[in-house]
Amino acid sequence: MKLLRFFLLASLLIISAISCKNRESKSSTKEDLIDVKENTKTQNDSQLGGLALYTVRDAMDEDVKSTLKAVAEIGYQNIEAAGYKEGKYYDMTPEDFKMYLQELNLTPISTHQSSVTLENAEIEMAAAKAAGFEYFVVPIPPMGLFNYDNTTNTMSMSGGAENLANILNKLGKKASDAELKLLYHNHDFEFVEDEEGIVPIVYLLENCDPKYVNFQMDLFWVTKAGADPIAYFEKYPGRFKIWHVKDMNEQGKFAPVGKGTIDFAKILASKEKSGMKYYMVEQDMTFTMEPLEAIQVSHDALKTIGFD
């Protein structure tokens, strides 16, 4: 009998010890989960805005992963690609590119696809979808319509606004079929009357079906053309889904955000009217400053201007 009581008592002690350990383990697990959530929240809260990777294109060519990691560490939340070639993004499959961005808590929002044509659109759009992008951006008049004069450093297009509008409408429908949203990105020449007296951007806004085609407004190039972004927001509300936030110095050259003359705060006040869902910091040339340094300066300025 004594032996039986001994075994019963020992069993109760063992069960009690296991129960306490399980409670401690569950409590610890819960606390760990809270810590993970808090750390994730802090990390996400520190991320702000988007970056057009065209700004760091040389670094991307040298080391894609290290450059993207640096972009994330600076604090950018979203990215816009400009490195599609032969089915890959920066020499990574769309799926691998998407996975690596996820590891860094970077979100793929838009991709510039200058090589798109009516013939290869389905292939390029399938790649964009696989990489996780929401917007498929036509960055220049496609299919050989874009012209650049090295002597005068000026841009123009061939074929006329009507031809471009027809192409964009067709591409827009293809993008919709691929569950993407098509945008056209402007430079300065679209805001200047052509030989027929047509302002291309106006023609596009009035003749491209908003169900299939909308716009990415580059605030630097609009300003360079002497046009008023807000006036376009007022006349064509809801059409400008993404902005390129790019500053201009007193000499009319590219500058880090907040270091130039463009009144972003004034433009930002018309955000809702414009239809802007995302914005991407971009600086085509950084001159004496390293691109990663320039995007840090721009990122630091975003909150002071009012971007979130």
C-alpha positions in Angstrom: 0.0 0.0 0.0 2.8 2.4 0.9 4.5 1.6 -2.4 1.3 2.3 -4.3 0.9 5.7 -2.5 4.5 6.5 -3.4 3.9 5.9 -7.1 0.6 7.9 -7.1 2.4 10.8 -5.4 5.3 10.7 -7.8 2.9 10.6 -10.8 1.1 13.7 -9.5 4.3 15.6 -9.1 5.5 14.7 -12.6 2.1 15.7 -14.2 2.2 19.0 -12.2 5.7 19.7 -13.4 4.8 19.0 -17.0 1.7 21.2 -16.8 3.6 24.1 -15.3 6.3 23.8 -18.1 3.6 23.8 -20.8 2.0 26.9 -19.3 5.4 28.6 -19.2 6.0 27.5 -22.8 2.7 28.8 -24.0 3.2 32.1 -22.1 6.6 32.4 -23.6 5.3 31.6 -27.1 2.6 34.2 -26.8 5.1 36.9 -25.6 7.4 35.9 -28.4 4.6 36.4 -30.9 3.8 39.8 -29.4 7.5 40.7 -29.7 7.6 39.6 -33.4 4.4 41.6 -34.2 5.7 44.7 -32.4 9.1 44.4 -34.2 7.3 44.0 -37.5 5.0 46.9 -36.8 8.0 49.1 -35.9 9.8 48.1 -39.0 6.8 48.7 -41.2 6.1 52.0 -39.5 9.6 53.2 -40.3 9.2 52.4 -44.0 7.9 55.2 -46.1 7.2 55.9 -49.8 8.4 54.3 -53.0 11.6 54.3 -55.0 12.0 54.1 -58.8 14.9 51.7 -59.1 16.0 53.5 -62.2 17.7 55.9 -59.8 20.1 53.1 -58.6 20.3 51.3 -62.0 24.1 51.1 -62.0 24.2 49.6 -58.5 21.4 47.2 -59.5 23.6 46.1 -62.5 26.5 45.4 -60.1 24.7 43.7 -57.2 20.9 43.4 -57.3 20.4 41.9 -53.8 22.7 44.2 -51.9 21.3 47.2 -53.6 17.7 46.2 -52.8 18.7 45.5 -49.2 20.2 49.0 -49.0 17.0 50.5 -50.4 15.0 48.7 -47.7 17.4 49.7 -45.0 17.1 53.4 -46.0 13.4 53.0 -45.3 11.6 52.7 -48.6 8.4 50.6 -48.6 7.5 50.2 -52.3 9.5 49.8 -55.5 9.2 50.5 -59.2 11.3 48.3 -61.4 13.1 49.4 -64.6 15.1 46.3 -65.3 13.0 43.9 -67.4 14.8 42.0 -70.1 14.0 38.7 -71.8 11.5 37.5 -69.2 13.5 38.4 -66.2 13.8 41.3 -63.7 17.4 42.3 -63.1 18.4 38.8 -64.3 16.1 37.1 -61.7 13.0 35.2 -62.6 9.8 37.1 -61.8 9.0 34.6 -59.0 12.5 34.9 -57.5 12.5 38.6 -57.7 9.1 38.7 -56.0 10.3 36.3 -53.3 13.4 38.4 -52.5 11.4 41.6 -52.3 9.2 39.8 -49.7 12.2 38.9 -47.7 13.1 42.6 -47.5 9.5 43.7 -46.8 9.6 45.7 -50.1 6.4 45.8 -52.2 6.5 45.6 -56.0 4.0 48.3 -57.2 4.9 49.2 -60.7 7.3 48.3 -63.5 8.6 50.3 -66.5 8.5 48.2 -69.6 9.9 50.2 -72.5 10.3 47.1 -74.7 6.6 46.3 -74.8 4.9 46.0 -78.2 1.5 44.8 -79.3 3.1 41.5 -80.2 5.0 40.7 -77.0 2.6 42.4 -74.5 1.0 39.2 -73.2 4.5 37.7 -72.4 5.7 40.9 -70.7 2.5 41.3 -68.8 2.5 37.7 -67.6 6.0 38.3 -66.2 4.9 41.5 -64.5 2.0 39.7 -62.9 4.2 36.8 -61.7 6.6 39.3 -60.1 3.7 40.8 -58.1 3.3 44.2 -59.8 0.0 46.0 -59.9 0.8 48.6 -62.5 2.4 48.1 -65.9 3.9 51.4 -67.0 4.7 52.4 -70.6 7.6 54.8 -69.9 8.1 56.2 -73.4 6.2 56.0 -76.7 6.8 52.3 -77.5 7.6 50.4 -80.6 10.3 52.7 -81.9 8.2 55.9 -81.6 10.5 57.5 -79.1 13.3 59.8 -80.3 16.3 61.2 -78.4 18.6 63.8 -79.9 22.1 63.5 -78.3 23.2 66.8 -79.8 20.4 68.9 -78.2 19.5 66.5 -75.3 15.9 66.7 -76.3 13.2 64.1 -76.6 10.3 63.7 -79.0 8.1 61.1 -80.6 7.1 60.0 -84.1 3.7 58.9 -85.4 1.5 61.5 -83.7 -0.7 61.5 -80.6 -3.6 59.7 -82.3 -1.4 56.8 -83.1 0.0 56.6 -79.6 -3.4 56.8 -78.1 -4.6 53.8 -80.2 -1.6 51.8 -79.2 -2.1 52.6 -75.5 -5.8 51.7 -75.7 -4.9 48.3 -77.1 -2.1 47.7 -74.6 -4.5 48.8 -71.8 -7.0 46.2 -72.7 -4.3 43.5 -72.8 -3.2 44.7 -69.3 -6.7 44.4 -68.0 -6.9 40.9 -69.3 -3.7 40.1 -67.4 -5.2 41.7 -64.3 -2.8 44.6 -64.4 -3.4 48.4 -64.7 -1.7 50.2 -67.5 -0.2 53.7 -67.0 1.7 56.0 -69.4 4.6 58.0 -68.0 5.3 61.5 -69.3 8.4 63.5 -70.1 8.3 67.1 -71.1 7.6 66.8 -74.9 4.1 65.5 -74.3 3.2 68.9 -72.9 4.3 70.9 -75.9 2.3 71.4 -79.1 3.4 69.2 -82.0 3.5 70.2 -85.7 -0.2 69.7 -85.9 -0.9 72.0 -83.0 -1.9 69.1 -80.7 -0.6 68.8 -77.1 0.0 65.1 -76.9 -0.7 64.7 -73.2 -4.1 66.4 -73.7 -5.0 64.2 -76.6 -4.0 61.1 -74.6 -6.1 62.2 -71.6 -9.1 62.8 -73.8 -8.8 59.8 -76.1 -7.4 57.0 -74.0 -10.2 55.0 -72.2 -9.8 55.6 -68.5 -11.1 52.0 -67.9 -7.9 50.8 -69.5 -5.3 53.6 -69.6 -4.3 56.1 -66.9 -1.1 58.0 -66.2 2.0 58.3 -64.1 2.8 61.9 -63.7 6.5 62.8 -63.5 6.4 66.1 -61.6 9.9 67.1 -62.7 9.2 66.8 -66.4 5.8 68.6 -66.1 7.6 71.4 -64.4 10.4 71.4 -67.0 7.7 71.8 -69.7 6.4 74.9 -67.9 3.0 73.2 -67.2 1.1 73.1 -63.9 0.4 69.7 -62.4 -2.5 70.9 -60.4 -4.2 72.3 -63.4 -4.1 68.9 -65.0 -5.4 67.3 -61.8 -8.3 69.8 -61.8 -9.2 69.2 -65.5 -8.6 65.4 -65.5 -9.3 64.2 -61.9 -8.5 60.7 -60.9 -6.3 60.0 -64.0 -2.8 60.2 -62.3 -2.4 57.0 -60.3 1.3 57.2 -59.5 3.6 60.2 -59.2 7.3 60.4 -59.8 8.5 62.7 -57.1 11.7 64.3 -58.5 13.1 67.7 -57.6 14.6 70.4 -59.8 17.4 72.7 -58.8 17.7 76.4 -59.9 19.7 75.4 -63.0 16.8 73.1 -64.1 18.7 69.9 -63.2 17.7 66.8 -61.2 18.0 67.2 -57.5 17.2 65.1 -54.4 13.7 65.7 -53.1 13.6 68.8 -50.8 16.8 70.2 -52.3 15.2 71.8 -55.3 12.6 74.4 -56.2 9.4 72.3 -56.8 6.7 73.0 -54.3 5.7 69.4 -53.5 3.6 70.4 -50.5 1.4 72.5 -52.7 1.1 69.7 -55.2 0.5 67.2 -52.5 -2.6 69.1 -51.4 -4.3 68.0 -54.6 -3.4 64.3 -54.1 -7.0 63.2 -53.8 -8.1 65.2 -56.9 -5.3 63.7 -58.9 -6.2 60.1 -58.1 -2.7 59.3 -56.8 -2.4 55.9 -55.1 1.4 55.7 -54.9 4.4 57.9 -55.4 8.0 57.0 -56.4 11.0 59.0 -55.6 13.3 59.2 -58.7 16.4 61.1 -59.7 17.6 60.3 -63.2 21.1 61.6 -62.5 22.7 62.3 -59.1 25.9 64.1 -60.4 28.5 64.4 -57.6 26.3 62.5 -55.1 26.2 58.7 -55.1 22.7 57.4 -56.0 22.3 55.6 -52.6 23.2 58.8 -50.8 20.8 60.8 -52.9 17.9 58.5 -52.2 18.7 58.7 -48.5 18.5 62.5 -48.7 15.2 62.3 -50.6 13.8 59.8 -48.1 14.6 62.0 -45.2 12.7 64.9 -46.8 9.5 63.0 -47.5 7.9 63.4 -44.1 8.9 67.0 -43.7 7.1 67.7 -47.0 4.0 65.8 -45.9 4.3 62.5 -47.8 3.3 59.4 -46.0 
